[in-house]
Amino acid sequence: MKPILQTSDLSIAFGGLKAVDSISLSAVPHEITTLIGPNGAGKTTLFNLISGALKPNSGKVYLDGKDVTRFGPAQLQQVGLARSFQITNLFFEMTVRENLRLAAQILEPVSHAFRPLRRTGRAAQKVDELIERFELQGKMHEQVGYLSHGEQRRLEIAMCLACEPKVLMLDEPTQGMSHADTDETEELIRSLTDTVSILLIEHDIGIVMSVSDHVIVMHQGQKIADGSPAEVRANPAVQAAYFGHG
Amino acid sequence: MHDRLDISMRANHVLFAVLMGVGLICVALAVAMDDMFYLRLGTEALILGGLALSVDILLGFGGLLSLGQALYFGIGAYVSALVLREVPSFWLAMGTATTASLIAGILGGLIANRVRGVYFALITFGMAQVVAKVVYNTRELGASDGLIGVPVLEIPLGIVTVSAGNPAGFFMLTLAVVIALYAAVAYMFTTPFGRVVIALKANEKRVPFLGYNTWAPRMVCYVVAAVVAGIAGALYPMLRGFVSPELMFFASSGNAVIMVVLGGVGTLIGALYGAVLLTFLKSIVGSYTEHHLIAIGVVFIGAILFMPKGVVGVVKPWLERRLTQSETSSASSGDRTSGENS
């Protein structure tokens, strides 16, 4: 199947440190591709390169076959790539619905920018749909700053979906969540693949093994393994990186 | 059920209506008692309120502290005065002053929007000082004396003609302009565009990841603020009959910031409350002592310590609760919401 997202030899160095060292990967439509690796392996840096937050020293990023290496975050968003953040990054003083509304209004044409906010139309519909899907009905008029951590993390995902992306990049979506919330989120992520392809960073090996279609292992900026969850688990290089012998 | 931001804007409108109501009662009293002084002072307060409104667009919504907003007020005032001395036409003066401040706003915005925070404050301050000094030293613009001899205007408004020399008439005209400015700006911040501006102030780093350009909304905000200041400035020579370089100096810009802080940052209407309070306070205290700036300073410090959200901030939370309650109780829309109260 033709990959929806592809990188070829993507690299960036900070001073002498090669944070991401010629990483090539591809994500297949409607699948979950998971990046794992020990702390400092370069996973979030790779995310920043793909999502336009950082510009690579070399290498290319392709979205749906199109070269998007030099695109900024806003441009990437408009061509269908959305990302969440490891540390919750929302508009804390605004309510849940205001946050979602802000994210969803990108669906409407720029010529609507100076029209009154509509109660109907694509953006409003999207907001209602997301509130329902993420079970935020009871919280929609609450300021995001007052939500629980788990709710904020879920809203973080909902915000990314508001623009109807092709590729969704989730940076540790279950970080800091309770067990119950984690299970729910896992369920949710899996249910998203009917509309988007997912690139995931995850530390919880249990989730990685159960949710991923494809796993990529990074260590010290390099890709050391690439395959199905079972293949990766059996890979000696991966075991060495995680357990530190060799 | 409306969003909090909409409720907040409606609370501003209520406070706006209150101010207008009180204002009109005062005008009626002044006319009845044949007062000239307070009517003209009130008109000046409204004009300066326009400048303060412009500061609040940037400070309260854009999150940008401008210390040179008087630049655009001054450009509006000078252009208006120059036009009026040649052709005494209200509409021509307003039109050219608007255009001039629009162009100046675009130029200034291109420079100032390259930076944020303290640097933005310093650049806006610098730009205003440079232009003010140029005007101060240009003989054709009256140099340090300013431009005098702006004729008393007859302003045809369709069915009636208002004379700028008629205090009550010109007050009402100024009021109408300020209402229009307030309404336009308030509307702008309730549109999708306005939401992006508000989001930029709250969390600038996240906005591009929602697909929005961050430069353009700021630029539009800056230019709108410049035009608002310019339009307010255009009224100034009609009221006073002259303009002087002091209009562009830091004292004017600084006063406008004080007005906004005193009235309540980010409320739009606070700018007008602040302008009225500060203008009248100055005049009243000034009639007892020439050291009125000391009193103003004390009031300002007190306001910051005890009313950090300004005069408007004292009643606004209560007003918002009332508006939310009245809406929840009369809610017949299909929204499902648990009865929250914030």
HADDOCK unambig.tbl for C-alpha pairs under 7 A between the chains (distance, minus, plus):
assign (segid A and resid 73 and name CA) (segid B and resid 208 and name CA) 5.51 0.50 0.50
assign (segid A and resid 73 and name CA) (segid B and resid 209 and name CA) 5.31 0.50 0.50
assign (segid A and resid 73 and name CA) (segid B and resid 211 and name CA) 6.86 0.50 0.50
assign (segid A and resid 74 and name CA) (segid B and resid 208 and name CA) 4.55 0.50 0.50
assign (segid A and resid 74 and name CA) (segid B and resid 209 and name CA) 5.60 0.50 0.50
assign (segid A and resid 74 and name CA) (segid B and resid 210 and name CA) 6.59 0.50 0.50
assign (segid A and resid 74 and name CA) (segid B and resid 211 and name CA) 3.85 0.50 0.50
assign (segid A and resid 74 and name CA) (segid B and resid 212 and name CA) 5.40 0.50 0.50
assign (segid A and resid 74 and name CA) (segid B and resid 213 and name CA) 6.22 0.50 0.50
assign (segid A and resid 75 and name CA) (segid B and resid 211 and name CA) 6.41 0.50 0.50
assign (segid A and resid 77 and name CA) (segid B and resid 209 and name CA) 6.42 0.50 0.50
assign (segid A and resid 77 and name CA) (segid B and resid 210 and name CA) 6.52 0.50 0.50
assign (segid A and resid 77 and name CA) (segid B and resid 211 and name CA) 4.82 0.50 0.50
assign (segid A and resid 78 and name CA) (segid B and resid 211 and name CA) 5.73 0.50 0.50
assign (segid A and resid 82 and name CA) (segid B and resid 209 and name CA) 6.94 0.50 0.50
assign (segid A and resid 89 and name CA) (segid B and resid 206 and name CA) 6.66 0.50 0.50
assign (segid A and resid 91 and name CA) (segid B and resid 199 and name CA) 6.84 0.50 0.50
assign (segid A and resid 91 and name CA) (segid B and resid 202 and name CA) 6.12 0.50 0.50
assign (segid A and resid 91 and name CA) (segid B and resid 203 and name CA) 6.16 0.50 0.50
assign (segid A and resid 98 and name CA) (segid B and resid 3 and name CA) 6.66 0.50 0.50
assign (segid A and resid 102 and name CA) (segid B and resid 195 and name CA) 6.62 0.50 0.50
assign (segid A and resid 102 and name CA) (segid B and resid 196 and name CA) 6.91 0.50 0.50
assign (segid A and resid 103 and name CA) (segid B and resid 210 and name CA) 5.71 0.50 0.50
assign (segid A and resid 105 and name CA) (segid B and resid 192 and name CA) 6.85 0.50 0.50
assign (segid A and resid 106 and name CA) (segid B and resid 211 and name CA) 6.86 0.50 0.50
assign (segid A and resid 113 and name CA) (segid B and resid 191 and name CA) 6.41 0.50 0.50
assign (segid A and resid 113 and name CA) (segid B and resid 192 and name CA) 5.06 0.50 0.50
assign (segid A and resid 113 and name CA) (segid B and resid 193 and name CA) 4.89 0.50 0.50
assign (segid A and resid 114 and name CA) (segid B and resid 188 and name CA) 6.72 0.50 0.50
assign (segid A and resid 114 and name CA) (segid B and resid 191 and name CA) 5.37 0.50 0.50
assign (segid A and resid 114 and name CA) (segid B and resid 192 and name CA) 6.50 0.50 0.50
assign (segid A and resid 114 and name CA) (segid B and resid 193 and name CA) 6.00 0.50 0.50
assign (segid A and resid 115 and name CA) (segid B and resid 191 and name CA) 5.71 0.50 0.50
assign (segid A and resid 116 and name CA) (segid B and resid 190 and name CA) 6.66 0.50 0.50
assign (segid A and resid 116 and name CA) (segid B and resid 191 and name CA) 4.90 0.50 0.50
assign (segid A and resid 117 and name CA) (segid B and resid 191 and name CA) 5.45 0.50 0.50
assign (segid A and resid 117 and name CA) (segid B and resid 192 and name CA) 6.09 0.50 0.50
assign (segid A and resid 137 and name CA) (segid B and resid 336 and name CA) 6.92 0.50 0.50
assign (segid A and resid 137 and name CA) (segid B and resid 337 and name CA) 6.63 0.50 0.50
assign (segid A and resid 138 and name CA) (segid B and resid 337 and name CA) 5.75 0.50 0.50
assign (segid A and resid 138 and name CA) (segid B and resid 338 and name CA) 5.47 0.50 0.50
assign (segid A and resid 141 and name CA) (segid B and resid 3 and name CA) 6.90 0.50 0.50
